[in-house]
Structures are given as structure tokens and as C-alpha cells.
């Protein structure tokens, strides 16, 4: 369908080739005007040696990262459990069922 007055209909196509070059073209349907742009990644590109070095560094620190992740998950799990226990002890429905001695022991451990 024809475009409304003042509104262009533009067909846009793009293609990425094997060398990671973006080929971009746009065609205005009403005028037939066409423009093409090619975008390359020559500037600031990493060399093969840089990529290999980064991959090796990632492999070196993989075990350390895994240990940190496990430590953080354990800490988060413990904090969650403590919060749940605190909420349970402070719950109005269960307050009467927990002795003052148990509340005091739990309160002292949390400090």
C-alpha cells in the first residue's frame, strides 16, 4: 500500500559476511533512492595473540571463580535461613509456642 503523505516506506536489509563485515542497504520505495553502507571492524580489533592470552587467563582463574561463586552461594543460603528463622520466631502465631529460653539462645547466637 502507498505510504501516507510525508511518511517514507523504506526497505532495509543487512548481511554479515564471514569476515564480520556488516553490509547495510536501505531503499526508499517511493523514490527508488538507495544507499549502502559497509561497516568493518578493522579499528581496535584484537589480535589472535590477545584472544589466546585472554582465553588462557580465563582458564587459569576458572577454579578461583568457581570457589568464590560457591562461597557466595553458601553465604546467601545461610543468611536466607537465618532470616527465615528470625521471621518464624517473631511470628505472632508461633511466639507463644517457643519458650523464652529458646528465644534467648537464638537471639544470643545471632549477635
C-alpha positions as a printed NumPy array, in Angstrom:
array([[  0.   ,   0.   ,   0.   ],
       [  1.191,   3.512,  -0.656],
       [  2.6  ,   5.446,   2.266],
       [  0.753,   8.366,   3.791],
       [  1.893,  11.782,   2.71 ],
       [  5.118,  12.748,   4.489],
       [  5.856,   9.159,   5.585],
       [  8.504,   7.177,   3.764],
       [  8.436,   3.451,   3.201],
       [ 11.973,   2.15 ,   3.424],
       [ 13.191,  -1.397,   2.894],
       [ 16.253,  -2.116,   4.998],
       [ 18.465,  -5.144,   4.507],
       [ 21.696,  -6.175,   6.149],
       [ 24.108,  -9.034,   5.813],
       [ 27.121, -10.133,   7.828],
       [ 29.82 , -11.916,   5.863],
       [ 32.451, -14.412,   7.062],
       [ 34.918, -11.627,   7.933],
       [ 32.412,  -9.978,  10.273],
       [ 31.737,  -7.14 ,   7.879],
       [ 28.226,  -5.676,   8.042],
       [ 26.698,  -4.785,   4.678],
       [ 23.726,  -2.478,   5.14 ],
       [ 21.404,  -1.097,   2.473],
       [ 18.225,   0.981,   2.506],
       [ 15.818,   1.661,  -0.38 ],
       [ 13.089,   4.301,  -0.308],
       [ 10.132,   2.656,  -2.072],
       [  8.516,   5.892,  -3.224],
       [ 11.603,   7.483,  -4.816],
       [ 13.7  ,   4.4  ,  -5.542],
       [ 16.688,   6.078,  -3.879],
       [ 19.136,   3.537,  -2.486],
       [ 22.06 ,   3.931,  -0.09 ],
       [ 24.557,   1.297,   1.011],
       [ 26.932,   1.269,   3.955],
       [ 29.678,  -1.214,   4.775],
       [ 30.828,  -1.407,   8.371],
       [ 34.115,  -3.152,   9.119],
       [ 35.827,  -3.893,  12.41 ],
       [ 39.391,  -3.014,  11.477],
       [ 39.999,  -0.388,  14.119],
       [ 40.569,  -1.658,  17.646],
       [ 40.367,  -5.309,  16.686],
       [ 42.042,  -7.836,  18.983],
       [ 44.937,  -9.795,  17.595],
       [ 44.979, -13.61 ,  17.662],
       [ 47.642, -13.473,  20.408],
       [ 45.451, -11.193,  22.55 ],
       [ 42.49 , -13.523,  22.171],
       [ 44.591, -16.577,  23.069],
       [ 46.04 , -14.768,  26.113],
       [ 42.565, -13.812,  27.331],
       [ 41.27 , -17.37 ,  26.918],
       [ 44.271, -18.736,  28.865],
       [ 43.734, -16.216,  31.669],
       [ 40.07 , -17.183,  31.843],
       [ 41.016, -20.85 ,  32.179],
       [ 43.565, -20.013,  34.916],
       [ 41.012, -18.198,  37.039],
       [ 38.132, -20.6  ,  36.4  ],
       [ 38.698, -22.609,  39.603],
       [ 39.109, -19.452,  41.684],
       [ 35.907, -18.009,  40.23 ],
       [ 34.036, -21.239,  40.974],
       [ 35.265, -21.195,  44.596],
       [ 34.136, -17.574,  45.003],
       [ 30.73 , -18.418,  43.496],
       [ 30.299, -21.378,  45.885],
       [ 31.312, -19.233,  48.857],
       [ 28.809, -16.511,  47.889],
       [ 26.022, -19.073,  47.396],
       [ 26.732, -20.631,  50.797],
       [ 26.722, -17.224,  52.483],
       [ 23.465, -16.246,  50.779],
       [ 21.883, -19.552,  51.777],
       [ 22.905, -19.091,  55.417],
       [ 21.625, -15.511,  55.507],
       [ 18.326, -16.642,  53.995],
       [ 17.988, -19.423,  56.566],
       [ 18.738, -17.022,  59.435],
       [ 16.165, -14.548,  58.156],
       [ 13.552, -17.306,  57.878],
       [ 14.286, -18.462,  61.431],
       [ 14.081, -14.89 ,  62.757],
       [ 10.758, -14.398,  60.96 ],
       [  9.454, -17.678,  62.39 ],
       [ 10.43 , -16.744,  65.943],
       [  8.827, -13.304,  65.589],
       [  5.635, -14.693,  64.001],
       [  2.624, -13.911,  66.228],
       [  1.128, -17.351,  65.666],
       [  4.248, -19.16 ,  66.895],
       [  5.503, -16.744,  69.58 ],
       [  3.554, -18.491,  72.314],
       [  4.861, -21.942,  71.333],
       [  8.558, -21.027,  71.693],
       [  9.908, -20.781,  75.23 ],
       [ 11.675, -17.631,  76.387],
       [ 14.843, -19.664,  76.98 ],
       [ 14.922, -20.833,  73.355],
       [ 14.26 , -17.298,  72.132],
       [ 17.143, -16.031,  74.275],
       [ 19.52 , -18.727,  72.97 ],
       [ 18.584, -17.965,  69.367],
       [ 18.867, -14.227,  69.975],
       [ 22.334, -14.584,  71.55 ],
       [ 23.616, -16.712,  68.647],
       [ 22.504, -14.137,  66.084],
       [ 24.671, -11.414,  67.6  ]])
